[in-house]
Each structure stands twice: as structure tokens, then as C-alpha cells.
Amino acid sequence: MQQARAVAAVATEAVRHDGGPGRVHRALDAVAAVTGCDAVVLAAWDPVRREHRPVERWGYVADDLADGSGDIARDAGYQLARRTRAPLRLSDVRRRRPAMDGVLALDRFQEGLTHCLFTADGRYTGVLSLNTFEGGPYDEARLATVVLAGPFLAEIVDVTASLRSVAAALPPAMPAVVLHRDGEITALGDRPVCEQLAPGSALLARARLRAPIGPGVAGFLVDDPAGRLAQVVVVRPGDPGADGALLVGLAPATPTLSRRELQVVALIADGFTNPEIAERLQVSRHTVATHLGNILERLGTPTRGAAAARAVAEGLLLDA
């Protein structure tokens, strides 16, 4: 019964869009009451900057935060939790490797867990970590509570939930506009203006074509008027009140791939074979194979399909 009440409390906060910062605290209080945790950190995934941002953290002291050199997204335990979408207990990973090495120093904690948060429609929005000073491994009932509360916590920390929250997440110097269903645009406060984001521009037309079908973020690369690469970020918020509006931003890009490698990975994503790419770019097949090898190495992917998927996810496709 306690577990059901906790999940219901988190669900209530998830639909309370006007609850302010207090909704996060109340949701975490409900989770803490069931798990008996002594420390909690809830982080939101920023899909624009591609980094985690702490939303709320309590119970940890300065020494628990390690040296700050780690990145939770690179932690093997986090990657396993994200891949399996199941809570990962501290007691399970501690036997094999340091937990959250460089991110959290957890020597003074007896137990804990990390759970990646996904919305009901499958979007990753953040991660929950909690720890206890005493007690044995978390039992199945407490793990199940965290799993059931996960989609509601995911809604609470979703930075794409509304146009306002997305705009706040964009870098302050990034030119951006709201693109409405009818093609009209709305400027965003004191953000710089950009000719490429003017009403009726070719870039906005391409942004609408590239926009995600459901709530989420998409990106692609274009040439700016000076011939330099720029990244276009297109966000479709989950708020029904947005009425089909998109947030479109534009910023200078410094991709890890060369311009020719960007062309190759874009053609791979479009389904072209190596011989077809060679013919399309008027280069030898050996040259295409060399570019592909560089792409796999720089993106850290094992196959051409995985490289294309990562290029799509990170907005590295060059729009011709």
C-alpha cells in the first residue's frame, strides 16, 4: 500500500504543471519515504547541450561529489542502466567495479541505485540516483516502486515539456524563434536575431521537415551565409498548448567530422552503399572506405549503421 501511495503522489506531481519547483521536492519525498534513502540526486537530460543538469540534490556532502572529473553519461553503470531501463543497485556493481567513478564517491553508503528515466512514449529525460547509509540490498518491492514512478519522474524533469522550458535551456547567445503552424514566427526576448530564421526562409522550411514527429529534439547542419557550418536545433514540445509550434535555434557548429566525412555519413544515413557513395561524390571506393574508417573511429561506433544512427541523434547530418 505504501508503494502505491508513493507512485500516486509522484503521478500527481507529474500532471501538476503549475506546481513550480516544489513539485520536484514533493515527488522525491514520496520516493524517499519508500526507499528509505539518505541522499538523492535527480538530473535532467538537456538534449540541446547534450548534458545532464542537476534538478535537485540533497543528502550528499562535498566529499561525496568526487573530483568532478567524471561524466555520468560515460559511466559504465549508467550506460547499463540506460540500456536495460532497469534500476541498477549499488550492491550489484560494487562487487565488480568502482560505482560512479569520478562522479560520486560512494564509499560511505551501504546501498543505492541508479535509474534512467523514460517517458511513456520512450523519450529519455533524466536519471535518478539515491543512496542509503545502512541496510542490505534493495528488495524487489522498492525496485518496483522506482520503476513505476519512473515515467512520472521523467515527465517532471522533461526540459522539452513546454516552449518556455526549452527556451530557457538554450544557450543565451543562440538565435532562436518560435515557428508556428501557419509559418509565422515569434521572437524570444532578448535573443539575437538571424536572417536565416526570418519568416518564410528556406532554413525554417527545412526545420519543419526535419522536426521530430512527437515531442523531442532533432538537429542538422547547414552552411551559414559565410560558408561556415552551423547547427540547427528543432524542438517539438510536449505541451498540447503549443498547438504545433516548434522552437528553432541556430548556432555555430564544430563537428568532430570533416566536411567530406559529414557528406559520407549523411549518404550512409540515406541508405547509400559505399560504391554508390563513391559514384555520388566522384571519388574512389578506397577513399570512401578511408572516410568510413575515420568516421567510425571519431564517433566511437563499430558499424556504418551505428555511425549513421549516432549522426542522426547528435544532429550531424549535413543538409544539402
N, C-alpha and C positions, 0 to 999 in steps of 0.2 A: 504493500500500500504506500509506503514512504517513497519507493521508487516511482510509482505512478504519479504521486503528487509533485515530485520534483520535475518530471518530464512535463506535466501540465503547466507548472509555473514557468518553465523556460519557453514553452509554446505560447503562453500568454504574452510574454515579453516580446516574442518574435513578431506578433501582429500589432504590438503597441508602437506604431511608428512615431508617435508624438511623445514617447516616454523619455527622450533625452538620454544623457549619459547614465542616468540611474537604472535604465533597463538592463544594461550590461552587468552592473553590480548585483542587481536582484537575480538575474539569471545565474550568475556564478555562485551566489549564495545558495541557490537551490541545489546546484551540483555539489557544492562543498558539503552541504548537510548530509548527503547520501554517501559520498566517497570518504568523508572524514579527513579531507586533505588539509594540510597546514600551509601550503603555498600553491599559488595558481598564477599562470601567465596565459593570457588569451591574445593571440596575434592575428591581425587581418592580412590577407594577401592583397597587395596592391598590384593589379595586373598591368598598370601603365608603367610604373617604375620597376616592376618585376622584383619586388622585395616584400618582406614581412614588416608590418608596423605594429608595435605593441598597442593594444587597446586598453587592457587593464592588467595590472600585475600587483600581487601582494603576497607577503609571507617570505619573500626571498631577501637576503641581505647582500651587501656589496660583494662579499667573498663567494656567493653562490653564482655570480654572473661571470665567472671565469675571467679570462683576459680580454674578452670581446673580439678575439681574432676569428671566432668561428661563425659560420653561417648555417643556420638550421636547415636551409634548403640543400646543403651539401652533406649533411649528416646522414650516415647510412641507416641509422634507426628511423629517422624521419622519412627517408625515402621508402623504407619498407612499410611504414605505417600509411604513407600516402598511396603506395601501390596496392596494398591489401584492403585499405579503407577500414581497418580494424584497429582498436586500441592496442598499443604496444606497451607492455608493462616494464617498468624499470628492472624488476627482479628477473625478467626473462633475458634482457640484453646485457645486464651487468656481468653475467657469467662468461660472456664471450668477448666483450669489448667495452672501452670507456663509453658511458652514456653521454650524449650531447657534448662530446669533446670540443672544447673551445667555445661552447655556447653557454652551458650551465655546468657548474661544478656541483655535483650532487652527492658528495661523499657523506654529508651529514644526514641524508634522507634514507629511510629504510625501504620505501616503496614509492611508486609513482606510475604515471602513464602519459603517453603522448597519443593524441587522437586528431587526425586530419579531418577537417570539416567540409562536407559537400552538401550543397542544396539538394532539394528533392529532384531537380532536373539535371543533377550531375555536375554542377559547377563547383570547383574548388575555391573556397573563400577564406580559409584561415586554418589555424591549428591551436589546439588546447593542450597545455601541459600542466600537470598537477603532481604534487609530491607530499608524502607523509613522513613524519619522524619515526613513528612506531607502527607495528603491525606487520602481519605476513602479507603474502601476495594478494592482490585484489581478487575477490571471488567473481564468479560469473554474473551474479546479480548486479554488482556495482558496474562491471564492464558493460552489461546490457543497458543499464541506465544511461551511461555515457553515450552509447551507440544510438539509443532512441532520442536523446536530447541533441545529438549532433546536427541533424538538419535544421533544427530551430536555432541553435547557436550560429550555424552557417548563415542563416538569414540575418541575424542580428549584426554580424561583422561584415556583411557583404557591402563593399565600397561602391558597387555598381547599382545599389538599390534605388538610388534617385539621382537625378541630374545634379542636384546640389552637392551631394556627397562625392560624386565623380569629379565635378569641377574643383572641389576642394582638394582632391587627391592629385590633380595635375600639377606639374612643376609651375611655380608662379610666372616664369618668363615664357611659358609655352603659349603661342597664339592659339585660341580655340573659340569655337562658336557652337551654338545650338542650331542644328539643322532640322527644321520642322517638316512634317509630312508634305506640305504644299510647296516646299522648296525655299521658303523664306528662312532667314536666319535671325538669331538674337545674339547680340554681343554679350560677353561675360565680363561685367565690371570693368576693372582697370587693365585687363589683359591686352597685350599689344595686338594691333590689327595686322592683317596679312592679305595681300591682293589675291593670293591663291584661294583664300577662304571667302571670297566675295560671292554674293548671291549669283547663281547661275554658272559658277566656274566649273571647269572640267574636273577639277580635283574633287569638288563636292559631289558631282555626279558619280565619280568613281568610288568615292567613300560610301555612297548609298548602296552601290552594287556589292561592295566588299563587306558591308556591315553584317554582323552575326544575325542569324535568323531569330534567335531568342536572346534573353539577357546575357551580356558578356562583352568581351573586348576583341577586336580584330585590328590588325595593323598591316601596313605595306609600305614599300619605299617608292619614292618618286624623285625626279630631278627638280630642284628649285630653279627659278629664272636664271640663276648664275651657273647652272650646270652642276651644282653640288647636291649630294644625296640628302634627302630629308625623309623622316618617318612620319607617316600619317597614322594617327590613333583614332579609331572609331568605336564608340561605346554605345551600346543599347541598354539603357537602364531597365531594371525590373519593375519599376513603379508604373502601374497602369495609368496613372495620371499624366505620364509623359506623352501619351497619345501618339506614339510612333516617332517621337523626336529622337534625334541622335546627337551625341556630343562628338565633335570632330576637332582634333588638335593636330598641330604640325610643329615639328622640332627638328633641328639638325641631327643627322644620323652619322654614327661612326661604327658601322658594322664590322664584325670580325672577318668578313669575307671581302675579297676584291670585287670590283665591278663585274669582271668576267665570271668569277665564281658565283656571284649573285644571279647572273644570267643563266648559268648552268643549273643551279638548284631550282630556279623558277621553272625551267623547262622540265626538269625531273618531276616537280610537283604537278605539272600539266600532263604527265604520262609519257613523255618522250623517252625513247631508248637512247643509248649512247651513240649509235650510228646516226640516228635522226637528229640528235643534238649537234653532232659534227657537221652534218649537212646544213642544218639551220644556221649555224654560226660560221660556216665556211672555214672550219679548222679540221685537223686530222683527228682520227679516233684516239690516237695516242695522247693528243693534247687534252681531249675530253677526259680520258682516264686519269691523267695527271691532275686536272682540276678537281675531279671527283675525289681523288685521294686526299687532296688538300682540304676539301670541304668536310670529309668525314673526320679528319684529324682536328680541324679547328672547331667543329661543332660537337666533337666528342661522341659521335654516333657510329654504330657498327655497319649500317647498311645505307644504301641510297634512299630507301623508303623512309627510314628513321630520320635521315638528314632532311628530307622534304617535310616530314611532319614537324620537326623542330623549327625549320624555317618558317612554316605557316604559324606555329604557336608564338614565335618571337617576332613576327612581323617583318621577316627578312625577304619577302618576295618582292622583287623589283617590278613595278607596274610599267609595262612598255607604253 
